[in-house]
Amino acid sequence: MMKWAVWLLPLLLIGCGYDRSLSPKSIVSDRPASNQSVSQAPQLPIDRSIWGQLRQVETFTVILMRHALAPGTGDPSNFRLNDCSTQRNLSQEGRNQAKRIGQVFRQRQIPVGRVLSSQWCRCLETARLMNLGKVEQFPALNSFFRDRSTESVQTEQLRQFMIKNKAAKQVVIMVTHQVNITAITGVVPSQGEAIVVQLDTQNQFKSIDELNPN
């Protein structure tokens, strides 16, 4: 009887349409093997340029910007703070430059938190034409070109402002004058250029990089 069973079993399997391709050894799982590495999406390179640092701001950062093109040097002898007609003002080229600077900041997606300006008309006009936010007048940014006796006081006021706000992770643009920027950084920027500044661990000014958004 056992002999007949040995012969009948293969015949029955063939008759039932048994497919050897479905045997456990031949079935391939859709799941990756335990030791098979899963491909990952490629990581984008980190932008370590000064623009990249500003876009991904991680600490309180000030952009000290010299006003846009205003032909001449200093101000007329009859200068009055509240009368733009007595001051050295932006040319049409300077106005266009200020608009371009603002456009560059928007195109590069720089998260500008505040815009502060000297009370001089050429600085206020530069800041407003950039159109990067509400413009706040900040007397510490006023020019001391004609009276250097206020240099140390104004520079310290600016440092104290940065100390007070250093916990905020934001970018602040300050539109000011060449003498003010040079007093802090030692750099003489052209009109429309800027210096990126932060505070070091001792709460002293630290120049990060020069910035030319033109």
C-alpha positions as CSV (number, residue, x, y, z in Angstrom):
1,M,0.0,0.0,0.0
2,M,2.9,2.4,0.9
3,K,4.5,1.8,-2.5
4,W,1.2,2.9,-4.3
5,A,1.2,6.1,-2.2
6,V,4.7,7.0,-3.2
7,W,3.8,6.7,-6.9
8,L,0.4,8.4,-6.6
9,L,1.5,11.5,-4.7
10,P,3.5,13.1,-7.6
11,L,0.7,12.2,-10.0
12,L,-1.9,14.0,-7.8
13,L,0.2,17.1,-7.5
14,I,0.7,17.3,-11.2
15,G,-3.0,16.8,-11.8
16,C,-3.9,19.6,-9.3
17,G,-1.7,22.1,-11.3
18,Y,1.0,22.4,-8.7
19,D,3.4,25.2,-9.7
20,R,7.0,24.8,-8.4
21,S,7.5,28.5,-8.9
22,L,5.3,29.1,-5.9
23,S,7.4,27.1,-3.6
24,P,8.6,29.0,-0.5
25,K,12.2,29.0,-1.8
26,S,11.2,30.8,-5.0
27,I,8.9,33.5,-3.5
28,V,10.7,36.9,-3.4
29,S,9.5,39.4,-0.8
30,D,8.8,43.0,-1.8
31,R,10.3,44.1,1.5
32,P,14.0,44.9,1.6
33,A,16.3,42.5,3.3
34,S,17.3,43.4,6.8
35,N,20.9,44.2,5.7
36,Q,19.8,46.1,2.5
37,S,20.4,49.9,2.8
38,V,17.4,52.1,2.0
39,S,18.3,54.9,-0.4
40,Q,17.9,58.4,1.1
41,A,17.1,61.7,-0.7
42,P,20.2,63.6,-1.4
43,Q,20.9,66.4,1.1
44,L,21.2,70.0,-0.3
45,P,24.5,71.6,0.3
46,I,24.5,74.2,3.2
47,D,24.8,77.8,2.0
48,R,27.7,79.1,4.1
49,S,27.9,82.4,2.2
50,I,27.0,85.6,4.1
51,W,23.7,85.7,2.3
52,G,23.0,82.1,3.5
53,Q,23.9,83.1,7.1
54,L,21.5,86.0,6.9
55,R,18.7,83.9,5.5
56,Q,19.1,81.3,8.3
57,V,19.9,83.8,11.0
58,E,20.7,82.1,14.3
59,T,21.8,85.2,16.4
60,F,21.0,88.9,16.6
61,T,22.6,90.4,13.5
62,V,22.9,94.0,12.4
63,I,23.6,95.2,8.8
64,L,25.3,98.6,9.0
65,M,24.5,100.1,5.6
66,R,25.7,103.3,4.2
67,H,23.0,105.4,2.5
68,A,22.6,105.2,-1.3
69,L,24.3,107.5,-3.7
70,A,24.3,111.1,-2.6
71,P,26.8,113.3,-4.6
72,G,29.2,115.4,-2.5
73,T,30.7,115.2,0.9
74,G,29.3,116.2,4.3
75,D,26.4,118.7,4.3
76,P,26.0,122.4,3.4
77,S,26.9,125.0,6.0
78,N,23.2,125.9,6.5
79,F,22.3,122.3,7.4
80,R,19.2,121.8,9.4
81,L,18.0,118.3,10.5
82,N,14.4,118.8,9.8
83,D,14.8,120.5,6.4
84,C,15.9,118.2,3.6
85,S,16.5,121.2,1.3
86,T,19.5,122.1,3.5
87,Q,21.1,118.7,3.3
88,R,23.0,116.6,0.8
89,N,20.4,114.3,-0.7
90,L,20.1,111.2,-2.9
91,S,20.4,111.6,-6.6
92,Q,18.0,109.9,-9.0
93,E,20.6,107.2,-9.4
94,G,20.8,106.9,-5.6
95,R,17.0,106.4,-5.4
96,N,17.1,103.7,-8.1
97,Q,20.0,102.1,-6.2
98,A,18.0,102.0,-3.0
99,K,15.1,100.3,-4.7
100,R,17.5,97.7,-6.2
101,I,19.0,97.0,-2.8
102,G,15.6,96.3,-1.4
103,Q,14.8,94.0,-4.3
104,V,18.0,92.0,-3.7
105,F,17.1,91.4,-0.1
106,R,13.6,90.2,-1.1
107,Q,15.0,88.0,-3.9
108,R,17.4,86.4,-1.4
109,Q,14.6,86.0,1.1
110,I,16.4,87.7,4.0
111,P,14.1,87.9,7.0
112,V,14.5,91.5,8.0
113,G,13.1,92.1,11.4
114,R,13.5,95.9,11.7
115,V,14.8,98.8,9.7
116,L,16.4,101.6,11.7
117,S,17.8,104.8,10.2
118,S,19.7,108.0,10.8
119,Q,17.5,111.1,10.9
120,W,19.4,112.5,7.9
121,C,17.1,112.7,4.9
122,R,19.4,110.7,2.6
123,C,19.3,107.8,5.1
124,L,15.6,108.0,5.7
125,E,14.9,108.1,1.9
126,T,17.3,105.1,1.3
127,A,15.5,103.1,4.0
128,R,12.0,103.9,2.8
129,L,12.8,103.2,-0.9
130,M,14.2,99.8,0.0
131,N,10.7,99.0,1.2
132,L,11.7,96.3,3.7
133,G,9.5,97.3,6.5
134,K,8.5,100.2,8.7
135,V,11.4,102.7,9.1
136,E,12.3,103.7,12.7
137,Q,14.4,106.8,13.3
138,F,17.4,106.1,15.6
139,P,19.4,109.1,16.6
140,A,22.5,107.0,17.5
141,L,22.9,106.5,13.7
142,N,23.1,110.2,13.0
143,S,26.3,111.5,11.3
144,F,29.0,112.9,13.5
145,F,31.1,114.0,10.5
146,R,31.0,117.6,11.6
147,D,31.1,117.0,15.3
148,R,33.3,114.0,16.4
149,S,32.7,114.8,20.0
150,T,29.5,112.6,19.9
151,E,31.2,109.6,18.3
152,S,31.9,107.6,21.5
153,V,28.5,108.3,23.0
154,Q,26.6,107.3,19.8
155,T,28.7,104.2,19.3
156,E,28.0,103.1,22.8
157,Q,24.3,103.7,22.4
158,L,24.4,101.4,19.4
159,R,26.3,98.7,21.3
160,Q,23.8,98.9,24.2
161,F,20.9,98.6,21.7
162,M,22.5,95.4,20.4
163,I,23.1,94.0,23.9
164,K,19.5,94.7,24.9
165,N,18.2,92.9,21.8
166,K,20.8,90.1,21.4
167,A,18.5,87.4,22.5
168,A,16.4,87.9,19.4
169,K,17.2,85.8,16.4
170,Q,16.7,88.5,13.8
171,V,18.3,90.7,11.1
172,V,18.2,94.4,11.7
173,I,19.1,96.9,8.9
174,M,20.6,100.2,10.1
175,V,21.0,102.9,7.5
176,T,23.7,105.3,8.5
177,H,26.8,107.1,7.4
178,Q,30.4,106.2,6.5
179,V,31.9,107.8,9.6
180,N,29.6,105.8,11.9
181,I,30.4,102.5,10.2
182,T,34.1,103.2,10.1
183,A,34.1,104.0,13.8
184,I,32.7,100.6,14.6
185,T,34.3,98.3,12.0
186,G,37.4,100.2,10.7
187,V,36.0,99.7,7.1
188,V,35.2,102.5,4.7
189,P,32.2,101.3,2.7
190,S,31.0,102.9,-0.5
191,Q,27.6,104.4,-0.7
192,G,25.0,101.5,-0.7
193,E,27.4,99.0,0.8
194,A,27.2,97.4,4.2
195,I,29.0,95.6,7.0
196,V,27.4,92.7,8.9
197,V,28.0,93.0,12.6
198,Q,27.3,90.9,15.7
199,L,28.4,91.0,19.3
200,D,31.1,88.6,20.5
201,T,31.1,86.8,23.9
202,Q,32.3,90.0,25.6
203,N,29.5,92.0,24.1
204,Q,31.9,93.9,21.8
205,F,31.3,94.6,18.1
206,K,32.4,91.8,15.8
207,S,32.5,92.3,12.1
208,I,31.3,89.2,10.2
209,D,31.6,90.2,6.6
210,E,31.2,92.9,4.0
211,L,28.0,93.0,2.0
212,N,27.4,94.6,-1.4
213,P,23.8,94.2,-2.3
214,N,24.1,96.5,-5.4
